[in-house]
Amino acid sequence: MPITDRLTPVLRDRIRTALGGRWPRALAPRRILAAALLLAAVLLALRPDPGGGPPTRPMLVAARDLAPGSALTATDVRVVRAPETLRPPSAFEAVEAVTGRVLAGPAGTGEPITAARLLGPENTRLITGGPDAVAVPVRLTDPAVADLLGPGVRVDVVSVDPKGGAGVLLASDVTVVTVRNEDHDRVTDGRLVVIGMPREAATRVASTALGQPVTVTLR
């Protein structure tokens, strides 16, 4: 079958126009070459990309808007595939890796879930800016105070001297990591607040909170 018979009607008409409006019986070699090159260009343009795009890897993202302090469940996240260039290095791949972990800050639908977004050493260092910082969970005596706090808020942790009733400064200018997302009606002994601070202060705060009421003042 001649090449011209295999061309689409539009392409065949364009070539016929370029050749003077008709197909001669014996096309000149130059015109045959031009027609073949034009056909090859069309076929190449229509051919799909053999590479199929950049390589991708699984990545966990938030399946819905999530509040800070939430303990993640399997329904809170979903797995998508993302190109390597767009995937954060510390992104998780499996749902099981984050189930039960606590989200430090809010996450919007579709946002990647990374190690830095969950409670842990990496998140504590990022929020506090201190390489030796540790996170201490503290239940505040007044649950309403926790409503004023959020990740990154700077506070002083204080208690009361059991001997004299005077206020005692336990830790100064430390950083709230997160506030646990708890049901207000079920909280009877104070909201749980996680605070990042230097290790020496953390020991003092944690031991005091075991037997005495603790609260914070905003800076």
C-alpha positions as CSV (number, residue, x, y, z in Angstrom):
1,M,0.0,0.0,0.0
2,P,1.5,3.4,-0.9
3,I,2.4,5.7,1.9
4,T,-0.1,8.3,0.9
5,D,-3.0,5.8,1.3
6,R,-2.1,5.3,5.0
7,L,-2.2,9.0,5.8
8,T,-5.1,10.6,7.6
9,P,-7.4,12.7,5.4
10,V,-6.2,16.0,6.9
11,L,-2.5,15.1,6.6
12,R,-3.0,13.7,3.0
13,D,-4.7,17.0,1.9
14,R,-1.9,19.1,3.4
15,I,0.7,17.1,1.6
16,R,-1.3,17.2,-1.7
17,T,-1.6,21.0,-1.4
18,A,2.1,21.3,-0.8
19,L,2.8,19.2,-3.9
20,G,0.7,21.4,-6.2
21,G,-2.8,20.0,-5.6
22,R,-2.4,16.5,-7.1
23,W,-0.5,13.3,-6.7
24,P,1.7,12.7,-9.7
25,R,2.3,9.1,-10.8
26,A,6.0,9.3,-10.1
27,L,6.8,11.5,-7.2
28,A,10.2,13.1,-7.3
29,P,12.6,11.6,-4.7
30,R,12.7,15.0,-2.8
31,R,8.9,15.0,-2.4
32,I,8.8,11.4,-1.3
33,L,11.4,12.1,1.3
34,A,9.5,15.2,2.5
35,A,6.3,13.2,2.9
36,A,8.1,10.4,4.8
37,L,9.7,12.9,7.2
38,L,6.3,14.6,7.8
39,L,4.7,11.2,8.6
40,A,7.6,10.3,10.9
41,A,7.2,13.6,12.8
42,V,3.4,13.0,13.3
43,L,4.0,9.4,14.6
44,L,6.7,10.5,17.0
45,A,4.5,13.3,18.3
46,L,1.6,10.8,19.0
47,R,3.8,8.2,20.6
48,P,3.5,8.0,24.4
49,D,6.4,8.7,26.6
50,P,8.3,5.4,27.0
51,G,9.6,6.5,30.4
52,G,6.1,6.9,32.0
53,G,7.1,9.9,34.0
54,P,9.5,10.2,37.0
55,P,9.8,7.3,39.5
56,T,7.4,7.4,42.5
57,R,7.4,6.0,46.0
58,P,4.6,5.4,48.5
59,M,3.9,8.3,51.0
60,L,1.5,8.7,53.8
61,V,-0.7,11.8,53.8
62,A,-3.5,13.1,56.0
63,A,-6.8,11.7,54.9
64,R,-8.7,14.6,56.4
65,D,-8.0,17.7,58.5
66,L,-6.4,16.6,61.7
67,A,-6.1,18.6,65.0
68,P,-2.9,18.9,66.9
69,G,-2.5,16.3,69.7
70,S,-4.5,13.7,67.9
71,A,-3.5,10.0,68.2
72,L,-3.4,8.8,64.6
73,T,-5.6,5.9,63.5
74,A,-5.7,4.0,60.2
75,T,-8.6,6.1,59.0
76,D,-6.7,9.4,59.6
77,V,-4.1,8.7,56.8
78,R,-3.9,7.2,53.3
79,V,-1.1,6.1,51.0
80,V,-0.4,7.9,47.8
81,R,2.5,7.7,45.3
82,A,4.7,10.8,44.9
83,P,7.8,11.6,42.8
84,E,11.1,11.4,44.6
85,T,11.7,15.1,44.0
86,L,8.4,16.0,45.9
87,R,8.6,13.5,48.6
88,P,10.0,14.6,52.0
89,P,12.9,12.4,53.1
90,S,11.4,11.5,56.4
91,A,7.9,10.8,55.0
92,F,6.3,7.5,56.2
93,E,5.2,4.8,53.8
94,A,3.1,2.4,55.9
95,V,0.0,3.1,57.9
96,E,1.3,0.8,60.7
97,A,4.3,3.1,61.2
98,V,2.2,6.0,62.5
99,T,-0.8,4.2,64.1
100,G,-1.1,5.4,67.7
101,R,1.5,8.2,67.2
102,V,0.5,11.7,68.3
103,L,0.4,14.5,65.8
104,A,2.2,17.5,67.3
105,G,0.7,20.2,65.1
106,P,-2.3,20.4,62.8
107,A,-2.3,18.7,59.4
108,G,-4.5,19.5,56.5
109,T,-6.0,17.0,54.1
110,G,-3.3,15.7,51.7
111,E,-0.3,17.0,53.8
112,P,2.6,14.5,54.1
113,I,3.0,12.8,57.5
114,T,6.7,12.9,58.4
115,A,8.7,12.2,61.5
116,A,9.0,15.9,62.3
117,R,5.1,16.2,62.5
118,L,4.8,13.5,65.2
119,L,5.8,13.6,68.9
120,G,9.4,12.4,69.2
121,P,13.0,13.6,69.4
122,E,13.0,15.1,66.0
123,N,9.9,17.2,66.6
124,T,11.1,18.3,70.0
125,R,14.4,19.5,68.6
126,L,12.7,21.4,65.8
127,I,10.1,23.2,68.0
128,T,12.5,24.1,70.8
129,G,15.6,24.8,68.7
130,G,17.6,23.0,71.3
131,P,19.6,19.9,70.4
132,D,19.4,18.5,74.0
133,A,15.8,19.3,74.6
134,V,13.4,16.6,75.8
135,A,9.6,16.5,76.0
136,V,7.8,16.3,79.3
137,P,4.0,15.6,79.6
138,V,2.4,17.6,82.3
139,R,-1.3,17.8,83.4
140,L,-2.2,21.3,84.2
141,T,-4.4,22.0,87.3
142,D,-6.7,24.3,85.3
143,P,-7.9,22.6,82.1
144,A,-8.9,26.0,80.7
145,V,-5.3,27.1,80.6
146,A,-4.5,24.4,78.0
147,D,-7.0,26.1,75.6
148,L,-4.7,29.1,75.4
149,L,-1.7,26.9,74.4
150,G,-0.4,25.5,71.1
151,P,2.8,24.3,69.5
152,G,5.5,26.8,69.8
153,V,4.1,28.9,72.6
154,R,6.7,30.0,75.2
155,V,5.8,29.5,78.8
156,D,7.2,29.3,82.4
157,V,6.3,26.1,84.4
158,V,5.4,26.9,88.0
159,S,4.2,25.0,91.0
160,V,3.5,25.7,94.7
161,D,5.9,25.1,97.6
162,P,4.1,22.6,99.8
163,K,5.8,24.0,102.9
164,G,5.2,27.7,102.5
165,G,2.6,28.0,99.7
166,A,4.8,30.3,97.6
167,G,5.1,29.9,93.9
168,V,8.1,27.9,92.6
169,L,9.6,28.4,89.2
170,L,10.3,24.9,87.8
171,A,11.3,25.8,84.2
172,S,11.7,29.2,82.5
173,D,11.0,30.1,78.8
174,V,10.3,26.6,77.6
175,T,8.3,25.6,74.6
176,V,4.9,23.9,74.2
177,V,5.2,21.0,71.9
178,T,1.6,20.1,71.7
179,V,-1.7,19.9,73.7
180,R,-3.4,16.5,73.7
181,N,-6.7,16.5,71.9
182,E,-8.9,15.1,74.8
183,D,-12.6,15.2,75.6
184,H,-13.1,18.1,78.0
185,D,-16.0,16.3,79.7
186,R,-13.8,13.3,80.5
187,V,-10.8,15.2,81.8
188,T,-11.0,15.4,85.6
189,D,-7.3,15.8,86.6
190,G,-6.2,18.5,84.0
191,R,-5.4,18.6,80.3
192,L,-2.2,17.0,79.2
193,V,0.3,19.4,77.7
194,V,3.7,18.3,76.3
195,I,6.4,20.8,76.9
196,G,10.0,20.8,75.5
197,M,12.8,21.9,77.7
198,P,16.4,21.2,78.6
199,R,17.1,17.8,80.2
200,E,18.0,19.2,83.7
201,A,14.7,21.2,83.9
202,A,12.7,18.2,82.6
203,T,13.8,16.0,85.5
204,R,12.7,18.7,88.0
205,V,9.3,19.3,86.3
206,A,8.5,15.7,85.8
207,S,9.3,14.8,89.5
208,T,7.3,17.7,90.9
209,A,4.3,17.0,88.7
210,L,4.0,13.6,90.2
211,G,2.9,14.9,93.6
212,Q,2.1,18.6,93.2
213,P,-0.2,20.8,91.1
214,V,1.6,22.3,88.1
215,T,0.6,25.1,85.8
216,V,2.1,27.5,83.3
217,T,2.3,31.2,82.7
218,L,2.5,32.6,79.2
219,R,5.5,34.7,78.2
